[in-house]
Amino acid sequence: MIRFARRGSLSSSSSMPWLLKPRRFATSTKPRLSTFVVPAPATIAATATANNNRVLVGAFTNGGRFSFKNAPLFWGTLIATAKTSLADLLVQTQIEGKSWSEIDWRRNFVFLTFGFGYLGLGMYGVYVKGFGRMFGQSRMKAFCDKSIRDKLRDTAGLRMLSTQVFLDVAVLNPLCYWPAYYAFKALSFAQADDKRTSGQIVYDTVFVEYPKTFVEDNSGMGLFWVPANFVIYAVPLHLRLPLNHSVSLLWCCILSLWRGGENSTADLPSSAGNHQPSMQPVGKSTWQMA
């Protein structure tokens, strides 16, 4: 039922006041010039610098574009390249007692390229992407994000962790790590008068010389990496490679001292009839041609 207002009721101030009293809309009033305070140029510059620093820091932290979580390939490759080169320089200068003028830069170049190519790009493809597809990215993340107490109670997660450590030490290191390292090393130390092609040098090194030190190389590497990997593969995924490369700094020092020199393994095979000159140690930091 529709009711109509009585005549004259609209004139009453008590009913429908919005029809009788016009509303006042806020008008935009320009502030007076005297109310503006122009900041000093130094204040403007300081504010801009603070904002830029806040944006820059935010990009590398708190889930920013270049944080460990969102850019694991960038950080993993950067850390791997820098730490392998640094480890070799530490060994040559602090342990072998060389001055900067005596540093074997070809040897350091081996660690630099090996760190970038295999430890940086290769490890990201295997340990992050490859293991993620093999074991399930969500399953790995769920286990790695748990507390230590919950991880110890997760039987399936511990079995997955042990499988990852086994694949790393028993499969990847013997079949990928050492062959790649010796290949980088052989190409970097190749003599100018060597008649072999690059492919022949790599083949001779990997399939002829590497088997001679296979057991020694992998047993020594396993003693170092088995306990370390149980910790590395249990941390959150975005911290896996940074932690791996941090621990690997010590390993690269061992590798540089153990297998870093040109003659640290058996002499590389040379083409028939060619005598390849090699550097033989005479004193603490003195070398001569042999």
C-alpha positions as CSV (number, residue, x, y, z in Angstrom):
1,M,0.0,0.0,0.0
2,I,1.4,3.3,-1.1
3,R,0.9,6.3,1.1
4,F,1.2,9.9,-0.2
5,A,2.3,12.8,1.9
6,R,-0.3,15.3,2.8
7,R,-0.4,18.6,1.1
8,G,1.7,21.1,2.9
9,S,3.7,18.5,4.7
10,L,6.7,19.3,2.6
11,S,6.8,22.8,4.1
12,S,7.4,21.4,7.5
13,S,11.0,21.5,8.6
14,S,10.7,18.2,10.5
15,S,10.0,16.0,7.4
16,M,12.4,15.6,4.6
17,P,14.8,18.4,5.6
18,W,17.0,17.5,2.7
19,L,14.4,19.0,0.3
20,L,14.2,22.2,2.3
21,K,17.8,22.8,3.3
22,P,20.2,22.8,0.4
23,R,23.4,20.8,1.0
24,R,26.7,22.6,1.1
25,F,29.3,20.8,-1.0
26,A,32.9,21.2,-0.1
27,T,34.5,23.6,-2.5
28,S,38.2,23.2,-3.4
29,T,39.9,26.2,-2.0
30,K,43.4,26.9,-3.0
31,P,45.7,27.4,-0.1
32,R,47.4,30.6,0.2
33,L,51.0,30.9,-0.9
34,S,52.0,31.9,2.6
35,T,51.0,28.4,3.9
36,F,53.6,26.6,1.6
37,V,57.0,25.9,3.1
38,V,59.6,25.2,0.4
39,P,62.1,22.7,1.7
40,A,65.7,23.4,1.4
41,P,67.6,21.7,-1.4
42,A,69.6,19.7,1.1
43,T,66.4,18.3,2.6
44,I,65.1,17.4,-0.8
45,A,68.3,15.5,-1.7
46,A,68.4,13.7,1.7
47,T,64.8,12.6,1.3
48,A,65.4,11.4,-2.3
49,T,68.5,9.5,-1.1
50,A,66.6,7.9,1.7
51,N,63.8,6.8,-0.6
52,N,66.2,5.4,-3.1
53,N,68.1,3.5,-0.4
54,R,64.8,2.1,0.9
55,V,63.9,0.9,-2.6
56,L,67.4,-0.5,-3.2
57,V,67.5,-2.4,0.2
58,G,63.9,-3.6,-0.3
59,A,64.9,-5.1,-3.6
60,F,67.4,-7.4,-1.9
61,T,65.5,-8.1,1.3
62,N,62.0,-8.8,2.5
63,G,61.1,-10.8,-0.6
64,G,62.3,-8.2,-3.1
65,R,63.1,-8.9,-6.7
66,F,66.7,-9.7,-6.0
67,S,66.4,-11.4,-2.6
68,F,67.8,-14.8,-2.0
69,K,64.2,-16.2,-2.2
70,N,63.3,-14.7,-5.5
71,A,66.7,-14.7,-7.3
72,P,68.4,-17.9,-6.2
73,L,70.1,-18.3,-9.6
74,F,71.6,-14.8,-9.5
75,W,73.0,-15.2,-6.0
76,G,74.1,-18.8,-6.4
77,T,76.1,-18.0,-9.5
78,L,77.6,-14.9,-8.0
79,I,78.6,-16.5,-4.8
80,A,79.9,-19.6,-6.5
81,T,82.1,-17.7,-8.9
82,A,83.5,-15.4,-6.3
83,K,84.2,-18.0,-3.6
84,T,86.0,-20.5,-5.9
85,S,88.4,-17.8,-7.1
86,L,88.8,-16.4,-3.6
87,A,89.6,-19.9,-2.2
88,D,92.3,-20.5,-4.7
89,L,93.8,-17.0,-4.0
90,L,93.8,-17.7,-0.3
91,V,95.6,-21.0,-0.8
92,Q,98.2,-19.6,-3.1
93,T,99.0,-16.5,-1.0
94,Q,98.5,-17.8,2.6
95,I,99.4,-21.5,2.5
96,E,101.8,-21.8,-0.4
97,G,103.4,-18.4,0.5
98,K,103.3,-16.9,-3.0
99,S,103.4,-13.1,-3.5
100,W,100.9,-11.4,-5.8
101,S,103.4,-11.4,-8.6
102,E,103.9,-15.1,-8.3
103,I,100.2,-16.1,-8.4
104,D,99.3,-18.7,-11.0
105,W,96.5,-16.8,-12.7
106,R,95.8,-19.7,-15.1
107,R,95.1,-21.9,-12.1
108,N,92.9,-19.2,-10.6
109,F,91.1,-19.0,-14.0
110,V,90.3,-22.7,-13.7
111,F,88.5,-22.1,-10.4
112,L,86.8,-18.9,-11.7
113,T,85.3,-20.6,-14.8
114,F,84.5,-23.8,-12.9
115,G,82.7,-21.8,-10.2
116,F,80.6,-20.0,-12.7
117,G,79.8,-22.8,-15.1
118,Y,79.4,-25.9,-12.9
119,L,79.0,-24.7,-9.3
120,G,76.8,-21.7,-10.3
121,L,74.7,-22.6,-13.3
122,G,75.0,-26.4,-13.1
123,M,74.3,-26.8,-9.4
124,Y,71.2,-24.6,-9.7
125,G,69.9,-26.7,-12.5
126,V,70.5,-30.0,-10.7
127,Y,70.0,-29.2,-7.0
128,V,67.1,-26.8,-7.3
129,K,65.3,-27.6,-10.5
130,G,66.3,-31.2,-11.0
131,F,65.8,-32.3,-7.5
132,G,62.5,-30.3,-7.4
133,R,61.2,-32.3,-10.3
134,M,62.5,-35.6,-9.1
135,F,61.2,-35.4,-5.5
136,G,58.4,-32.8,-5.9
137,Q,59.0,-29.1,-5.3
138,S,56.1,-28.8,-2.9
139,R,57.1,-31.9,-1.0
140,M,60.7,-30.7,-0.6
141,K,59.5,-27.2,0.5
142,A,57.1,-28.7,3.0
143,F,59.9,-30.8,4.6
144,C,62.5,-28.0,4.5
145,D,60.2,-25.5,6.1
146,K,59.5,-27.7,9.1
147,S,61.2,-27.3,12.5
148,I,64.1,-29.6,13.4
149,R,61.9,-31.5,15.8
150,D,59.2,-32.1,13.1
151,K,61.9,-33.0,10.5
152,L,63.2,-35.8,12.8
153,R,59.7,-37.2,13.1
154,D,59.1,-37.1,9.4
155,T,60.2,-40.6,8.2
156,A,59.3,-40.0,4.6
157,G,61.1,-36.7,4.6
158,L,64.3,-38.2,6.2
159,R,64.2,-40.9,3.5
160,M,64.0,-38.2,0.8
161,L,66.8,-36.3,2.4
162,S,69.1,-39.4,2.6
163,T,68.3,-40.1,-1.1
164,Q,69.4,-36.6,-2.1
165,V,72.6,-36.9,-0.2
166,F,73.3,-40.3,-1.8
167,L,72.7,-39.0,-5.3
168,D,75.0,-36.1,-4.7
169,V,77.9,-38.0,-3.3
170,A,77.6,-41.3,-5.1
171,V,76.3,-40.2,-8.5
172,L,76.8,-36.5,-9.2
173,N,80.2,-36.0,-7.8
174,P,81.9,-39.0,-9.5
175,L,80.1,-38.6,-12.8
176,C,79.7,-34.8,-13.1
177,Y,81.8,-32.8,-10.5
178,W,85.2,-34.4,-11.0
179,P,85.0,-34.8,-14.8
180,A,83.9,-31.2,-15.2
181,Y,86.6,-29.9,-12.9
182,Y,89.4,-31.8,-14.7
183,A,88.0,-30.8,-18.1
184,F,88.1,-27.1,-17.1
185,K,91.6,-27.6,-15.7
186,A,93.0,-29.5,-18.7
187,L,91.8,-26.8,-21.1
188,S,93.2,-24.0,-19.0
189,F,96.6,-25.7,-18.6
190,A,96.9,-26.9,-22.2
191,Q,100.2,-26.1,-23.7
192,A,100.5,-24.0,-26.9
193,D,102.4,-26.7,-28.8
194,D,99.9,-29.4,-27.9
195,K,98.7,-30.9,-31.2
196,R,95.5,-32.3,-29.8
197,T,92.1,-30.7,-30.2
198,S,90.1,-29.5,-27.2
199,G,87.9,-32.6,-27.4
200,Q,90.9,-34.9,-27.4
201,I,92.4,-33.1,-24.3
202,V,89.1,-33.4,-22.4
203,Y,88.7,-37.1,-23.4
204,D,92.3,-38.0,-22.4
205,T,91.9,-36.2,-19.0
206,V,88.4,-37.5,-18.1
207,F,88.7,-41.1,-19.4
208,V,92.4,-41.8,-19.1
209,E,93.8,-39.8,-16.2
210,Y,90.7,-39.4,-13.9
211,P,90.2,-43.1,-13.4
212,K,93.6,-43.3,-11.8
213,T,92.5,-41.1,-8.9
214,F,88.8,-42.0,-8.9
215,V,88.8,-43.7,-5.6
216,E,91.0,-41.2,-3.8
217,D,89.1,-38.2,-5.2
218,N,85.6,-39.4,-4.3
219,S,86.4,-41.0,-0.9
220,G,88.0,-37.7,0.2
221,M,85.1,-35.7,-1.1
222,G,82.6,-37.9,0.5
223,L,84.1,-37.6,3.9
224,F,83.7,-33.8,3.7
225,W,80.3,-33.5,2.0
226,V,78.2,-36.3,3.5
227,P,77.7,-34.7,6.9
228,A,77.5,-31.2,5.3
229,N,74.8,-32.2,2.8
230,F,72.5,-33.5,5.6
231,V,72.4,-30.0,6.8
232,I,72.3,-28.2,3.5
233,Y,69.5,-30.3,2.1
234,A,67.4,-29.7,5.2
235,V,67.3,-25.9,5.2
236,P,64.6,-23.9,3.3
237,L,65.1,-24.2,-0.4
238,H,66.0,-20.5,-1.1
239,L,68.9,-20.9,1.4
240,R,70.2,-24.2,0.0
241,L,72.6,-22.8,-2.6
242,P,73.9,-19.9,-0.5
243,L,74.6,-22.3,2.4
244,N,76.2,-24.8,0.0
245,H,78.5,-22.2,-1.4
246,S,79.4,-20.9,2.0
247,V,80.5,-24.3,3.1
248,S,82.1,-25.0,-0.2
249,L,84.5,-22.1,0.4
250,L,86.4,-24.4,2.7
251,W,86.2,-27.3,0.3
252,C,87.5,-25.2,-2.5
253,C,90.5,-24.3,-0.4
254,I,91.1,-28.0,0.1
255,L,90.6,-28.7,-3.6
256,S,93.0,-25.9,-4.6
257,L,95.7,-27.3,-2.3
258,W,95.0,-30.9,-3.2
259,R,94.1,-30.8,-6.9
260,G,94.7,-27.2,-7.9
261,G,98.2,-27.2,-9.3
262,E,99.2,-28.2,-12.8
263,N,101.0,-31.3,-11.6
264,S,98.7,-32.2,-8.7
265,T,97.6,-35.3,-10.5
266,A,99.3,-37.6,-12.9
267,D,100.9,-35.9,-15.9
268,L,98.3,-35.1,-18.5
269,P,98.8,-37.3,-21.6
270,S,100.4,-35.5,-24.5
271,S,100.5,-36.1,-28.2
272,A,103.0,-38.7,-29.4
273,G,106.5,-37.4,-29.7
274,N,105.9,-34.1,-27.9
275,H,107.6,-33.4,-24.6
276,Q,105.3,-31.1,-22.6
277,P,107.2,-28.7,-20.4
278,S,105.9,-28.6,-16.8
279,M,106.6,-26.5,-13.7
280,Q,108.4,-28.3,-11.0
281,P,108.7,-26.9,-7.4
282,V,112.2,-26.1,-6.3
283,G,111.6,-24.1,-3.1
284,K,108.7,-22.7,-1.2
285,S,107.8,-20.2,-3.9
286,T,110.4,-21.0,-6.7
287,W,109.5,-22.9,-9.8
288,Q,111.6,-24.1,-12.8
289,M,110.9,-25.6,-16.1
290,A,111.4,-29.4,-16.4
